[in-house]
Amino acid sequence: MREAFGAVFDVQPGYLNTASIGVPPRHVANAVAGAHERWRRGEDTSSDFTLVVETSRQAFGRLVGVPETSIACGATVSQFVSLVAQALPAGSKVFVEPGEFTSVTLPFVAAGHEIVSAVNAADLVATSVVQSADGRVADLEALRSSGKPVLLDVSQAAGWMPLSLAWADFVVGVSYKWLMAPRGAAWMAVRPDRLDFLKPLAANWYSTEENYGTELVLRPDARRFDLSPTWFAHLGAAVALPWVASLDLEAVRAHCVKLTDHLLAGLGLPSNGSSIVSVDVPPVPGVVSSVRAGRTRFACHMYNTVEDVDRVLAALG
């Protein structure tokens, strides 16, 4: 058991893999377990989940600095990126960072757009705020001043990094990494002036106010792009995200970066200012990490301690 930022975690020592799967605090895990018990007894109806979906929507908006009316809920990042990819004119040029995660890149490739290597040649810039493979942090001010339409993926940033992204055209993110909720919930923030640029590709009962009427109309805000929610994922998110949004995220960032700095310094490497580091070492016994692009990736979150990092340094000598 560990206590961090006012919550209790049952994470085991040596877990440095939040970039793959976040570990929930006990109160989030208990809420999801309780929902499963109610399901087993047949005590819930679909309408019982409406509030949790709206709670998670609102909290994601707080985490990225966007009002809840600009937030659509769904299940995956690639689903939302595909909405943008399908809306672009045929043959558009899209800049993505080299080595960008495929959920950001492939929707544009599948839509037949050209991937370009320079921002100034692009019709759209699509990039992660923090790169999954190595933890590189995007220069958001440079992107903002570029004048290019921008899609940002915050899946490796939201939860440990303070964000204020109302300026971006589109912002996407998932629940199950740094936000420590179950897999199956994702969100997209759409800047109000970009709502009509997108076309709902999977309109459903969550896209409208009236499910059985004869004059069905889409919702006027970003909820027109909602997928029918994965209930238990959003239930967990409705507990996890408001709690994360209530924290001092500057303190969370300082905690995470202090740990990665300790790891990099111990390996004779410079700081990268991120919660994710990628190093050319083999996987470490007794430490849960991941391998990306042939390098071992370690990720430090709020529940990690210097003892977790020291396990890596001790094993590597």
Secondary structure, 3 states (H helix, E strand, C coil): CEEECCEEECCCCCECECCCCCCCEHHHHHHHHHHHHHHHHCCCCHHHHHHHHHHHHHHHHHHHCCCHHHEEEECCHHHHHHHHHHHCCCCCEEEECCCCCHHHHHHHHHCCCEEECCHHHCCEEEEECECCCCCCECCHHHHHHCCCCEEEECCCCCCCCCCCCCCCCEEEEECCCCCCCCCCCEEEEECHHHHHHCCCCCCCCCCECCCCCCCCCECCCHHHHCCCCCHHHHHHHHHHHHHHHHCCHHHHHHHHHHHHHHHHHHCCCCCCCCCEEEECCCCCCCCECEEECCEEEEECCCCCCHHHHHHHHHHHC
